[in-house]
């Protein structure tokens, strides 16, 4: 029985997961997800953003300098 416990403990130590660097990887994946979301949103809203920029440019060009 003691041999079985020893073998089980040894096997568990070999299968143990090394979690060093896991936090950094999770942050990088989170930042990557946010960046990808922003890129997709920019492409999806491209017409709306272009219209807004055109309206702002037109408004600025119509203003008289002091």
N, C-alpha and C positions, 0 to 999 in steps of 0.2 A: 504494500500500500504506500509506503514512503517513497518507493521508486517511482510509482505512478505520479505522486504529487511533484516529485522532483522533475520528472519528464514533462509534466504539464506546465510547470513554472518555466522550464527552459524553452518549451515551444511557444509559450505566451511572450517571452522576452524576444524571441526571434521574429514573431509576427507583430510586435509592437510597432506603432507608427511613430516615425520621427516627425515632430511638429515644429522643428526649427524652421524659421522663415515663413511659416504659414500665415502669420498676420500680414506680412508685407505682400505676399501673393494675393491675399484677399483684398487688400487695399488697391493693388494694381488692377485686379479684375473689376472692382467697383468703379474705379476711375475710367477704365476702358468702356464699361457699360454706359456710363454717363456721356462720354464723348461720342460713342456710337449713337446714342439716343439723340443728342444734339444735332449730329450730322443728318440723321434721318428726318428729324423735325425741320431742319433748315431746307432740305430738299422738298419736303411735303408742303411747306409754307412759302415756297419760293415766289409764287405769283403774288401772294399777299405782301411779302416783304418788298418785292420790287415795286409794287404800287405805292406802298408807304414811302419808300425812298424817293420815288418820282414826285410824289406830292410835296414832300419836305424840300426837295431840290427846287421845285417850282416856286414854293412859298419863299424860300430864301432868295431866289433870283429876282423876285418881285419887290423885295424890300429895298427901300432907298437908304443909301449910306448917309450918315449924319454929316 
